[in-house]
């Protein structure tokens, strides 16, 4: 499975509706379909110059166009927020990833106009309310 040039450009234009940063970061990267990831993730080369957006093909095919835009924007924000280096040396990598995903998901909804109700399995993602967190500042809810 591979992105065609037209698919890549169409997704770029759709991302630009939410913010130009997603369009720019998407164009910097290289989308790759691979069974090596369960859903999606972003990887950097060792020098931090090249970005690879990895998508599990089965996961990708099961998404609506809106959900695909959300997933790509989600991975782009990990790049923009420099999440690749945060928690790198933590013994709690999975916990760090949950925390970073919560920040990204709420930022996409609160600051970039994504609508959580348009994501069919949103309750399976990392949000303040799905992770059982109490006492979280109101601006994240």
TILOBA-562677 format. One line per 5 residues: their letters; for each residue x, y, z of N, C-alpha, C. Coordinates in nm, 3 decimals, padded with zeros to 5 digits. Example, Ala and Ser with C-alpha at 12.3 -4.5 7.8 and 13.67 -1.06 7.14 Angstrom:
as> 01.319 -00.569 00.780 01.230 -00.450 00.780 01.320 -00.330 00.780; 01.285 -00.225 00.708 01.367 -00.106 00.714 01.290 00.003 00.787 .
//
This chain:
xxxxx> 00.085 -00.117 00.000 00.000 00.000 00.000 00.089 00.124 00.000; 00.050 00.224 -00.077 00.130 00.344 -00.091 00.040 00.465 -00.115; 00.084 00.582 -00.071 00.012 00.705 -00.101 00.041 00.743 -00.245; -00.064 00.774 -00.320 -00.041 00.830 -00.452 -00.013 00.979 -00.434; 00.043 01.040 -00.535 00.071 01.184 -00.530 -00.058 01.262 -00.506 .
xxxxx> -00.165 01.223 -00.573 -00.293 01.292 -00.557 -00.349 01.277 -00.415; -00.337 01.157 -00.356 -00.384 01.135 -00.220 -00.305 01.220 -00.121; -00.173 01.226 -00.144 -00.086 01.304 -00.057 -00.124 01.452 -00.062; -00.145 01.506 -00.183 -00.183 01.647 -00.198 -00.321 01.675 -00.142; -00.416 01.584 -00.163 -00.551 01.603 -00.110 -00.548 01.612 00.042 .
xxxxx> -00.474 01.523 00.105 -00.464 01.526 00.250 -00.395 01.655 00.295; -00.296 01.700 00.223 -00.229 01.826 00.255 -00.327 01.942 00.256; -00.411 01.950 00.153 -00.509 02.058 00.144 -00.611 02.050 00.257; -00.653 01.929 00.292 -00.749 01.912 00.401 -00.688 01.952 00.535; -00.561 01.924 00.555 -00.494 01.960 00.679 -00.480 02.111 00.692 .
xxxxx> -00.460 02.177 00.581 -00.440 02.322 00.581 -00.564 02.395 00.633; -00.681 02.334 00.621 -00.805 02.394 00.672 -00.792 02.417 00.823; -00.728 02.325 00.892 -00.714 02.335 01.038 -00.599 02.428 01.077; -00.487 02.419 01.007 -00.375 02.508 01.031 -00.263 02.474 00.934; -00.192 02.575 00.891 -00.083 02.555 00.794 00.030 02.470 00.850 .
xxxxx> 00.046 02.467 00.982 00.153 02.388 01.040 00.140 02.241 01.003; 00.016 02.190 00.999 -00.004 02.049 00.965 00.036 02.022 00.821; -00.003 02.112 00.733 00.032 02.101 00.591 00.184 02.100 00.573; 00.252 02.192 00.642 00.398 02.203 00.629 00.469 02.080 00.684; 00.429 02.037 00.802 00.494 01.920 00.862 00.467 01.793 00.782 .
xxxxx> 00.346 01.779 00.731 00.310 01.663 00.649 00.398 01.660 00.524; 00.420 01.776 00.464 00.503 01.781 00.343 00.650 01.754 00.372; 00.696 01.778 00.496 00.834 01.750 00.534 00.859 01.601 00.549; 00.753 01.528 00.577 00.768 01.387 00.609 00.744 01.295 00.493; 00.762 01.169 00.525 00.740 01.064 00.426 00.641 00.964 00.486 .
xxxxx> 00.523 00.950 00.424 00.427 00.852 00.477 00.466 00.709 00.436; 00.460 00.620 00.532 00.498 00.481 00.507 00.392 00.390 00.568; 00.345 00.295 00.492 00.253 00.194 00.545 00.336 00.074 00.589; 00.311 00.031 00.712 00.387 -00.080 00.766 00.307 -00.153 00.873; 00.327 -00.282 00.880 00.262 -00.363 00.984 00.339 -00.354 01.116 .
xxxxx> 00.451 -00.283 01.118 00.535 -00.276 01.238 00.477 -00.187 01.348; 00.374 -00.109 01.316 00.308 -00.027 01.418 00.161 -00.068 01.426; 00.102 -00.065 01.546 -00.038 -00.106 01.557 -00.136 -00.005 01.497; -00.104 00.124 01.504 -00.193 00.227 01.451 -00.114 00.327 01.368; -00.055 00.426 01.435 00.024 00.529 01.366 00.130 00.581 01.461 .
xxxxx> 00.240 00.629 01.403 00.342 00.695 01.483 00.432 00.775 01.391; 00.508 00.864 01.453 00.603 00.946 01.378 00.742 00.910 01.426; 00.836 00.899 01.334 00.975 00.868 01.365 01.066 00.972 01.302; 01.179 00.996 01.366 01.281 01.086 01.314 01.406 01.003 01.286; 01.487 01.049 01.189 01.616 00.985 01.173 01.704 01.030 01.290 .
xxxxx> 01.820 00.970 01.303 01.907 01.000 01.417 01.951 01.146 01.423; 01.954 01.213 01.310 01.995 01.354 01.308 01.876 01.448 01.327; 01.755 01.392 01.332 01.636 01.473 01.354 01.594 01.555 01.234; 01.642 01.519 01.117 01.610 01.597 00.996 01.492 01.541 00.918; 01.486 01.411 00.906 01.381 01.348 00.825 01.274 01.288 00.915 .
xxxxx> 01.151 01.309 00.874 01.037 01.261 00.950 00.968 01.152 00.868; 00.936 01.042 00.935 00.859 00.935 00.871 00.728 00.919 00.946; 00.619 00.927 00.873 00.487 00.903 00.930 00.452 00.758 00.900; 00.442 00.676 01.004 00.415 00.534 00.986 00.268 00.506 01.016; 00.206 00.431 00.925 00.065 00.396 00.941 00.047 00.247 00.916 .
xxxxx> -00.024 00.183 01.007 -00.061 00.045 00.983 -00.170 00.048 00.875; -00.152 -00.026 00.765 -00.249 -00.020 00.656 -00.391 -00.062 00.695; -00.404 -00.161 00.781 -00.537 -00.205 00.824 -00.605 -00.095 00.907; -00.529 -00.036 00.996 -00.580 00.076 01.077 -00.622 00.191 00.986; -00.535 00.229 00.892 -00.561 00.342 00.802 -00.686 00.321 00.718 .
xxxxx> -00.702 00.202 00.665 -00.819 00.171 00.580 -00.949 00.177 00.658; -00.943 00.156 00.789 -01.063 00.158 00.871 -01.105 00.298 00.916; -01.029 00.400 00.877 -01.058 00.537 00.918 -01.141 00.611 00.813; -01.223 00.702 00.860 -01.292 00.794 00.769 -01.192 00.900 00.726; -01.219 00.975 00.619 -01.127 01.084 00.581 -01.104 01.184 00.696 .
xxxxx> -01.208 01.215 00.773 -01.193 01.307 00.885 -01.098 01.249 00.990; -01.115 01.121 01.020 -01.029 01.055 01.118 -00.885 01.048 01.068; -00.865 01.029 00.940 -00.729 01.030 00.885 -00.664 01.166 00.905; -00.740 01.272 00.881 -00.686 01.406 00.903 -00.648 01.425 01.050; -00.733 01.376 01.139 -00.705 01.387 01.282 -00.577 01.312 01.317 .
xxxxx> -00.563 01.191 01.267 -00.445 01.109 01.297 -00.318 01.176 01.245; -00.322 01.226 01.122 -00.203 01.293 01.067 -00.172 01.420 01.146; -00.274 01.499 01.177 -00.253 01.620 01.256 -00.198 01.584 01.395; -00.247 01.475 01.452 -00.199 01.427 01.582 -00.048 01.401 01.574; -00.007 01.327 01.473 00.136 01.295 01.459 00.218 01.422 01.430 .
xxxxx> 00.162 01.514 01.353 00.231 01.641 01.325 00.254 01.721 01.453; 00.156 01.722 01.542 00.174 01.796 01.667 00.283 01.734 01.754; 00.297 01.602 01.749 00.409 01.540 01.821 00.541 01.598 01.770; 00.551 01.620 01.640 00.671 01.680 01.582 00.685 01.825 01.629; 00.578 01.903 01.614 00.582 02.045 01.649 00.616 02.067 01.796 .
xxxxx> 00.568 01.978 01.883 00.592 01.991 02.026 00.722 01.924 02.071; 00.798 01.874 01.976 00.926 01.809 02.006 00.909 01.692 02.103; 00.804 01.617 02.085 00.777 01.505 02.175 00.873 01.390 02.157; 00.945 01.387 02.047 01.040 01.279 02.025 01.148 01.273 02.131; 01.186 01.387 02.185 01.292 01.389 02.285 01.240 01.393 02.429 .
xxxxx> 01.113 01.421 02.446 01.057 01.428 02.582 01.032 01.287 02.637; 01.082 01.263 02.750 01.062 01.132 02.813 01.145 01.022 02.751; 01.237 01.061 02.665 01.319 00.962 02.594 01.391 00.869 02.692; 01.438 00.923 02.802 01.514 00.844 02.898 01.430 00.797 03.016; 01.301 00.817 03.009 01.212 00.777 03.118 01.196 00.625 03.121 .
xxxxx> 01.194 00.569 03.240 01.167 00.425 03.250 01.017 00.395 03.228; 00.935 00.502 03.217 00.791 00.487 03.203 00.745 00.536 03.065; 00.804 00.482 02.961 00.777 00.529 02.824 00.629 00.525 02.787; 00.561 00.420 02.826 00.419 00.407 02.792 00.337 00.516 02.862; 00.366 00.542 02.988 00.298 00.646 03.063 00.326 00.784 03.003 .
xxxxx> 00.451 00.808 02.965 00.488 00.934 02.899 00.411 00.949 02.769; 00.401 00.842 02.692 00.328 00.848 02.565 00.180 00.881 02.587; 00.118 00.823 02.690 -00.021 00.855 02.722 -00.035 01.004 02.752; 00.056 01.056 02.834 00.050 01.198 02.872 00.065 01.288 02.749; 00.159 01.255 02.662 00.180 01.335 02.540 00.058 01.326 02.448 .
xxxxx> -00.001 01.208 02.439 -00.121 01.191 02.355 -00.239 01.272 02.409; -00.253 01.279 02.541 -00.360 01.360 02.600 -00.343 01.506 02.559; -00.222 01.557 02.571 -00.194 01.697 02.535 -00.226 01.720 02.388; -00.180 01.632 02.302 -00.202 01.647 02.158 -00.350 01.642 02.124; -00.422 01.544 02.176 -00.564 01.530 02.141 -00.646 01.650 02.187 .
xxxxx> -00.623 01.695 02.309 -00.698 01.811 02.358 -00.659 01.938 02.282; -00.534 01.950 02.244 -00.490 02.067 02.166 -00.558 02.068 02.030; -00.570 01.953 01.966 -00.636 01.946 01.835 -00.781 01.992 01.843; -00.849 01.954 01.951 -00.989 01.993 01.968 -01.000 02.139 02.014; -00.923 02.176 02.114 -00.937 02.309 02.174 -00.877 02.422 02.091 .
xxxxx> -00.774 02.393 02.013 -00.704 02.501 01.942 -00.707 02.492 01.790; -00.742 02.376 01.735 -00.735 02.360 01.590 -00.866 02.320 01.525; -00.975 02.323 01.600 -01.107 02.305 01.541 -01.148 02.164 01.509; -01.075 02.064 01.556 -01.121 01.927 01.535 -01.238 01.900 01.630; -01.329 01.816 01.586 -01.449 01.785 01.661 -01.440 01.639 01.709 .
xxxxx> -01.425 01.622 01.838 -01.411 01.487 01.896 -01.529 01.397 01.859; -01.648 01.453 01.847 -01.766 01.371 01.818 -01.763 01.313 01.676; -01.676 01.362 01.591 -01.663 01.308 01.454 -01.563 01.193 01.446; -01.504 01.157 01.558 -01.409 01.046 01.564 -01.483 00.929 01.626; -01.510 00.828 01.545 -01.599 00.719 01.588 -01.553 00.647 01.715 .
xxxxx> -01.426 00.624 01.733 -01.377 00.552 01.851 -01.299 00.647 01.942; -01.345 00.769 01.953 -01.275 00.870 02.033 -01.256 00.826 02.177; -01.352 00.754 02.232 -01.342 00.713 02.372 -01.233 00.608 02.396; -01.175 00.555 02.289 -01.065 00.460 02.303 -00.930 00.532 02.297; -00.933 00.663 02.273 -00.810 00.742 02.265 -00.777 00.804 02.400 .
xxxxx> -00.661 00.866 02.407 -00.616 00.929 02.531 -00.674 01.069 02.545; -00.765 01.084 02.640 -00.825 01.211 02.677 -00.824 01.216 02.829; -00.839 01.334 02.885 -00.842 01.346 03.030 -00.951 01.256 03.088; -01.069 01.257 03.029 -01.181 01.180 03.084 -01.172 01.030 03.058; -01.101 00.987 02.955 -01.091 00.843 02.928 -00.976 00.778 03.005 .
xxxxx> -00.886 00.861 03.058 -00.771 00.808 03.131 -00.794 00.812 03.283; -00.915 00.856 03.325 -00.950 00.856 03.465 -00.873 00.957 03.548; -00.843 01.071 03.490 -00.768 01.174 03.563 -00.862 01.269 03.635; -00.830 01.297 03.759 -00.911 01.391 03.839 -00.829 01.515 03.868; -00.897 01.624 03.891 -00.830 01.748 03.929 -00.749 01.812 03.819 .
xxxxx> -00.787 01.786 03.695 -00.715 01.842 03.580 -00.766 01.985 03.556; -00.677 02.079 03.521 -00.722 02.216 03.493 -00.834 02.221 03.391; -00.928 02.312 03.411 -01.045 02.324 03.325 -01.010 02.343 03.177; -00.900 02.409 03.147 -00.870 02.435 03.006 -00.831 02.310 02.930; -00.814 02.197 02.997 -00.787 02.071 02.927 -00.913 01.986 02.912 .
x> -01.018 02.020 02.982 -01.141 01.940 02.973 -01.225 01.980 02.855 .
//
